Amino acid sequence: MEVKARAPGKIILAGEHAVVHGSTAVAASIDLYTYATIRLTSPSESNDMLKLQLTDLGLEFSWPIGRIKKALPDLGFPFSSTPRTASAESIKVITTLVEEQNIPEAKIGLASGVSAFLWLYTCIQGFKPASVVVTSGLPLGSGLGSSASFCVAISAALLALSGSVPLGTSHHGWLSYEESDLELLNKWAFEGEKLIHGKPSGIDNTVSTYGNMIKYRSGSLTRIKSNFPLRMLITNTKVGRNTKALVAGVSERMLRHHDAMSFIFKAVNSISEELATVLQSPVHDDLSVTATEEKLEELMEMNQGLLQSFGVSHASIETVLQTTLKYKLSSKLTGAGGGGCVLTLLPSSLSGIVVDKVIAELESYGFQCFTADIGGNGAEACFDDQP
């Protein structure tokens, strides 16, 4: 039996960094996905192995089921309906299983993701031989939620395969999950995220699971949905950054300039709240769509200016801003900054010719560009001969 699941990446539309200090942030799904295909091995194949193939990275891993069973004897019975947190001892054992795979030094950062896979698979499916193939349209480590998308896609496929989660309405061949099952899926994905990041906020996996958009403030998540189509150009500067160091830098600036930074955080909160209100406002015709897009552009520009005052911009980000400004387009960094990705709103009236020109100019700097629809569906799955 074979099942395929997909889960979207995410962007932060407003509020990054300030959210750490109590302000509201708004995040949304994008139509760039991670796909996970799982095929259980039939008894006739005499192949008692669990195999993981990360196609885009050219990596393959395999473990004898007996080796996993010996290392994690307490997980012999699947617990698909009860998300489990990996204990310190379990993490140690899984780390050993991953280290035995001799991951190339240049890609050792992927080890935590492989650990998350092993935990999720063994908890939900138990000791069953299978072949798992993962592909993704999301660049790694660029702030687009690639690790959460991975955990959600794996969890979605495993839960669908377990038979304990019914799939409902078809969307272009993809089957949706019931609301209560999305909650279960999100909890499982969060367990995977914890193995990768330690103490994640839960924003990324929630957006990837449910799709659409969310408001987040001080641990409280509110799901929202835009009342009109929203399209962005996403530019990956390919500049790596240290998220922890950038977050720490903003906190240090807060200590040095407490009153000024407090006012900035309050301003960011107002931008995020207004942006969420604008997105949910009714639009009746092309004129009202244009007016709404103009409001979003102004909010993005204001948010970017405040992010620059946090000290989290970068020369590569400024290059994107200057380039898109030449075409009268509004942009802002998304995520931690210091490189990573930049969002550019593409108004509905903008011609494809202009978009092509902007992309060509940005790519001349060595950047990678994607166009993406914002706020679409979350996790979905299909079986065997479906897409």
C-alpha positions in Angstrom: 0.0 0.0 0.0 1.2 3.5 -0.9 0.2 6.9 0.3 1.5 10.4 -0.7 1.0 13.5 1.4 2.0 17.1 0.9 2.4 20.1 3.3 3.0 23.7 2.4 5.8 26.0 3.5 5.1 29.4 5.2 6.0 33.0 5.3 5.8 35.7 8.0 3.8 38.5 6.6 4.4 40.8 9.6 5.7 40.8 13.1 8.9 38.7 13.0 11.3 39.4 15.9 8.8 41.7 17.7 6.7 38.6 18.3 9.4 37.4 20.7 8.7 40.5 22.8 5.0 40.1 22.9 3.8 41.7 19.6 1.4 40.1 17.2 2.8 38.2 14.1 0.9 37.1 11.0 2.0 34.0 9.1 0.6 32.4 6.0 1.0 29.2 3.9 2.5 29.3 0.4 1.9 26.9 -2.5 5.4 25.5 -2.3 5.3 22.0 -0.8 7.1 19.1 0.7 5.9 15.7 -0.5 6.3 12.5 1.4 5.5 9.1 -0.3 5.4 6.0 1.9 5.1 2.5 0.6 4.8 -0.4 3.0 6.9 -3.4 2.0 4.8 -6.5 1.4 5.8 -9.8 3.1 6.6 -11.3 -0.4 9.4 -8.8 -0.9 11.5 -10.3 1.9 13.0 -6.8 2.6 12.9 -6.2 6.3 14.2 -2.6 6.1 13.0 0.9 6.7 14.4 3.2 3.9 14.4 7.0 3.7 15.3 8.8 0.4 15.8 12.5 0.4 15.7 12.9 -3.4 16.5 16.6 -3.7 19.6 16.1 -1.5 20.8 12.9 -3.1 20.8 11.1 0.3 19.5 7.6 1.2 19.3 6.0 4.6 18.3 2.5 5.6 17.8 0.6 8.9 17.1 -3.1 9.5 13.8 -3.3 11.3 15.4 -5.6 13.9 18.0 -2.8 14.7 15.2 -0.3 15.3 13.3 -2.8 17.4 16.3 -3.5 19.5 17.1 0.2 20.0 13.5 1.3 20.7 11.7 -1.7 22.2 9.1 0.4 23.9 7.7 1.6 20.6 6.6 -1.8 19.2 2.9 -0.9 19.4 1.8 2.1 17.2 0.5 5.1 19.1 -1.0 7.1 16.2 -3.8 8.7 18.3 -1.5 9.7 21.2 1.4 12.1 20.2 4.5 11.2 22.2 7.4 13.4 23.2 10.8 11.8 22.8 12.5 11.3 26.2 16.1 12.2 26.7 17.0 8.5 26.5 15.0 8.0 23.3 16.7 11.0 21.7 20.1 9.5 22.6 19.2 6.2 21.0 17.8 7.8 17.9 20.9 10.0 17.5 23.0 6.8 17.6 20.8 5.2 14.8 21.3 8.3 12.7 25.0 8.6 13.3 25.4 5.0 12.1 24.3 6.3 8.7 27.5 8.3 8.2 25.9 11.5 6.9 28.4 13.5 4.9 30.0 16.3 7.0 28.6 19.0 4.6 25.1 17.8 5.3 25.3 16.9 9.0 22.8 19.6 9.8 20.1 17.3 8.3 20.7 14.7 11.1 18.0 16.2 13.4 15.5 16.0 10.6 16.3 12.3 10.0 15.9 11.8 13.8 12.5 13.4 13.7 11.5 11.0 10.8 12.6 8.0 12.8 10.7 9.0 15.9 7.5 9.9 14.0 7.6 6.7 11.9 8.3 4.3 14.7 5.7 5.9 17.0 2.9 6.0 14.4 3.6 2.9 12.3 5.6 0.7 14.7 8.2 -1.8 13.4 7.0 -2.1 9.8 9.4 -2.2 6.8 8.7 0.5 4.3 10.2 2.8 1.7 9.8 6.5 2.2 10.6 9.2 -0.5 10.7 12.9 0.3 10.9 15.7 -2.2 10.4 19.5 -1.7 10.0 22.7 -3.5 11.3 24.6 -0.4 14.9 25.7 0.0 16.4 24.6 3.2 17.2 27.0 6.0 15.8 30.1 4.3 12.9 30.9 6.6 10.2 29.2 4.6 9.4 26.5 7.1 11.0 23.6 5.4 11.5 21.6 8.5 7.9 22.0 9.7 6.7 21.2 6.2 8.8 18.0 6.3 7.4 17.0 9.7 3.8 17.7 8.7 4.1 15.8 5.4 5.7 12.8 7.1 3.0 12.8 9.9 0.2 13.3 7.3 1.3 10.3 5.3 1.9 8.1 8.3 -1.6 8.9 9.8 -3.3 8.3 6.5 -1.5 5.0 6.1 -2.4 4.0 9.7 -6.1 3.9 8.7 -7.0 5.7 12.0 -7.6 9.0 10.2 -10.3 9.3 7.6 -9.8 11.5 4.6 -12.6 13.7 3.2 -13.3 16.1 0.4 -11.2 15.9 -2.8 -9.3 19.0 -3.9 -7.9 18.3 -7.4 -7.3 14.7 -6.4 -5.9 15.6 -3.0 -7.9 14.4 0.0 -8.4 16.7 3.0 -8.3 15.8 6.7 -11.1 16.4 9.2 -10.7 19.3 11.6 -10.1 17.0 14.6 -7.6 15.0 12.7 -5.7 18.1 11.7 -5.3 18.9 15.4 -3.8 15.4 15.9 -1.6 15.8 12.8 -0.4 19.2 14.1 0.6 17.7 17.5 2.6 14.9 15.9 4.4 17.4 13.6 5.2 19.6 16.6 6.9 16.6 18.3 9.1 16.3 15.2 9.8 20.0 15.2 10.9 19.7 18.9 13.5 17.1 17.8 14.8 19.5 15.2 14.7 22.9 16.9 14.4 22.1 20.7 11.8 24.7 21.6 9.9 25.8 18.5 7.0 28.3 18.7 4.6 26.0 16.9 3.8 28.7 14.3 5.5 26.9 11.4 3.9 23.5 11.8 0.5 25.0 12.5 0.5 27.0 9.3 1.7 24.0 7.4 -1.0 21.8 8.9 -4.0 24.0 8.6 -3.0 26.3 5.7 -4.5 29.7 5.2 -3.1 32.3 7.8 -2.7 32.7 11.5 -2.2 35.5 14.0 0.1 34.6 16.8 0.7 36.5 20.1 2.2 35.4 23.4 1.5 31.7 22.7 -2.1 32.3 21.4 -2.8 31.2 17.8 -5.8 32.5 15.8 -6.6 31.1 12.4 -7.6 33.7 9.8 -8.3 33.7 6.0 -7.9 36.3 3.4 -11.0 37.5 1.5 -9.1 37.9 -1.8 -6.3 36.2 -3.7 -2.8 37.2 -2.6 0.4 36.6 -4.7 4.0 37.2 -3.7 7.4 37.0 -5.3 9.7 35.2 -2.9 13.4 35.9 -3.4 15.9 33.6 -1.7 19.1 35.6 -1.3 20.9 32.3 -0.5 22.7 34.1 2.3 22.8 31.9 5.4 22.1 33.3 8.7 22.2 32.4 12.4 18.6 32.8 13.7 19.6 32.5 17.3 22.2 35.3 17.0 19.8 37.6 15.2 17.1 37.1 17.8 19.7 37.7 20.6 20.9 40.8 18.8 17.4 42.3 18.9 17.1 41.4 22.6 20.4 43.1 23.4 19.3 46.2 21.5 16.1 46.1 23.7 18.3 46.1 26.8 20.3 49.1 25.6 17.4 51.2 24.3 14.4 49.9 26.2 12.0 52.8 25.8 12.7 53.3 22.1 12.5 49.5 21.3 9.3 49.2 23.3 7.7 51.9 21.1 8.9 50.0 18.0 7.5 46.7 19.2 4.1 48.5 19.8 4.2 49.9 16.3 4.9 46.5 14.8 2.0 45.1 16.8 -0.3 47.7 15.3 1.0 46.9 11.8 0.3 43.2 12.3 -3.2 43.7 13.7 -4.1 46.2 10.9 -2.7 43.8 8.3 -4.8 41.0 9.6 -7.9 43.2 9.5 -7.2 44.3 6.0 -6.8 40.8 4.8 -10.1 39.8 6.2 -11.9 42.9 4.9 -14.6 42.3 2.2 -13.7 43.3 -1.3 -16.5 43.9 -3.8 -14.8 44.8 -7.1 -11.4 45.4 -8.8 -11.2 48.9 -7.3 -11.6 47.7 -3.8 -9.0 45.0 -4.4 -6.5 47.6 -5.6 -7.2 49.8 -2.6 -6.6 46.9 -0.3 -3.4 45.9 -2.0 -2.1 49.4 -1.6 -2.8 49.3 2.1 -0.9 46.0 2.3 2.0 47.5 0.4 2.2 50.4 2.9 2.1 48.1 5.9 4.9 45.9 4.4 7.0 49.0 3.8 6.5 50.2 7.4 7.2 46.8 8.8 10.5 46.6 6.8 11.6 50.0 8.0 11.1 48.9 11.6 12.9 45.6 10.9 15.9 47.6 9.7 15.8 49.5 13.0 16.2 46.1 14.7 19.5 45.6 12.9 18.4 42.4 11.1 18.6 43.6 7.5 21.5 42.7 5.2 23.2 44.0 2.0 21.5 41.2 0.0 18.1 42.1 1.4 18.7 45.8 0.6 19.6 44.8 -3.0 16.3 43.1 -3.4 14.4 46.1 -1.9 16.2 48.5 -4.2 15.6 46.3 -7.3 11.9 45.8 -6.6 11.4 49.5 -5.7 12.5 50.4 -9.3 9.4 48.7 -10.5 7.3 50.4 -7.8 6.8 47.2 -5.9 6.8 46.8 -2.1 9.0 44.3 -0.3 10.1 43.2 3.2 12.2 40.5 4.6 10.5 37.4 6.1 11.7 35.5 9.0 14.9 36.1 10.9 16.5 38.4 8.3 20.3 38.7 8.0 19.8 37.1 4.5 17.2 34.4 3.9 14.1 35.4 1.9 12.4 38.6 0.9 8.7 39.0 0.0 7.4 41.2 -2.7 3.7 41.8 -3.1 2.6 41.3 -6.7 -0.6 43.4 -7.3 -3.4 41.8 -9.3 -3.0 44.4 -12.0 0.7 43.8 -12.5 1.5 42.3 -15.9 3.5 39.1 -16.3 6.0 41.0 -18.5 7.0 43.2 -15.5 7.2 40.2 -13.2 9.5 38.5 -15.6 11.7 41.6 -15.8 11.9 41.8 -12.0 12.8 38.1 -11.7 15.5 38.4 -14.4 17.1 41.3 -12.7 17.0 39.6 -9.2 18.4 36.4 -10.7 21.3 38.4 -12.2 22.5 38.9 -8.6 22.5 35.1 -8.0 19.2 35.1 -6.1 16.6 32.4 -6.5 13.0 33.5 -7.2 9.6 31.9 -6.7 6.1 33.2 -7.3 3.6 31.8 -4.8 0.0 32.0 -4.0 -0.5 32.9 -0.3 -2.9 31.4 2.2 -3.9 28.2 0.4 -4.7 24.7 1.7 -2.8 22.9 4.4 -1.8 19.2 4.6 -3.4 16.8 2.2 -3.0 13.2 1.1 -3.8 10.8 -1.7 -3.5 7.1 -2.3 -1.7 4.9 -4.9 -2.6 6.2 -8.4 -3.8 9.7 -7.4 -1.5 12.7 -8.2 
